[in-house]
Amino acid sequence: MRYRYVTTDVFTSQAYCGNPLAVVLDAEGLSTEQMQIIAREFNYSETSFVLPPKDPANTAWVRIFTPDREMPFAGHPNIGTAVVLARELAIAGQVVPDEFVFEEIAGLVRISLARSEQGIDGAELLAPQPLSLGSKVPVESVARALRLNVSDIEVSEHAPQVASVGAPFLIAQLASRDALRRIVPDANEYAALLPLDGAKSIYAYTTDTAADTIDSPTDIQARMFTGRMTEDPATGSATVAATALRASLRGDGTLRLRVGQGVDMGRASLLLARAEHRSDGIWANVAGQAVVVMEGSLLPPLVP
């Protein structure tokens, strides 16, 4: 039996920019081990697998894998998977709803589809959990892990801290766009610092964006590095966590941010994030476009 897959570049309207994602359709029958092997074969930051929902009221059960582990929730796999599934419905002549609901480890992920003259070309997701904050980290440790100077870490608004809205990240604000550009992560210092409170990656950002544009100015430029020493071109789950963290510094209301990522690695991405104070916590959304790039079929890997 072969399994169909579609790849899409997410948080961009241009193929070969943004963050690539492989979506394996109708993945029922694949084991967890086989999914992990397939994700390692694609070697994208994430691969998603679409399965029948456990609750028929929902759209699908979506499992998300990096090359080395399953994720409880992630941003660009949800946006990309939603666009691919909408495309599949349209090709089959079926009605495309306004919203999908995906079942994931972190909870239900609600996704609103964005329509244009070309059809469904983007989506917005609501993170499955409100903001939760974890440990704060000494500036010196973050500087060593990113091979930066202590003065490159900005602490006037918040200290480096673990934050999550479904998946945890260590979030650090930098003092300048130049500091963001100079990051060269140190594997040993990373291993000494992470994992921490479940966070295995560092999301570094700066509000010094005057020199950067992606069609129009951004509020934040960011980079995200994993413990595998890989860089992610666009990280929706970290973006919503960082946006919610910044919203927590305000008393109330809604914070909206245009976030650029992937610029320094030649895969410019644009993420539209917002975080809102509600009675039960701070909830965050992220929106973006996605474009289909490739499709094909794969053989399930043999396992012992």
Salt bridges, closest charged atoms under 4 A:
ASP9 OD1 - ARG267 NH2 3.23
GLU46 OE1 - HIS76 ND1 3.08
ASP68 OD1 - ARG228 NH1 3.50
GLU70 OE2 - ARG63 NE 2.92
GLU88 OE1 - ARG4 NH1 2.87
GLU88 OE2 - ARG87 NH1 3.82
ASP98 OD1 - ARG115 NH2 3.24
GLU99 OE1 - ARG110 NH1 3.93
GLU124 OE2 - ARG274 NE 3.11
ASP152 OD1 - ARG182 NH2 2.92
GLU157 OE2 - ARG246 NH2 3.09
ASP178 OD2 - ARG182 NE 2.75
ASP186 OD2 - ARG147 NH2 3.33
GLU189 OE1 - ARG144 NE 3.41
ASP212 OD2 - ARG177 NE 2.33
GLU231 OE2 - ARG223 NE 2.83
ASP264 OD2 - ARG177 NH1 2.97
ASP264 OD1 - ARG181 NE 3.92
GLU276 OE1 - ARG278 NE 3.57
GLU295 OE1 - ARG4 NH2 3.52
GLU295 OE2 - ARG87 NH2 2.87
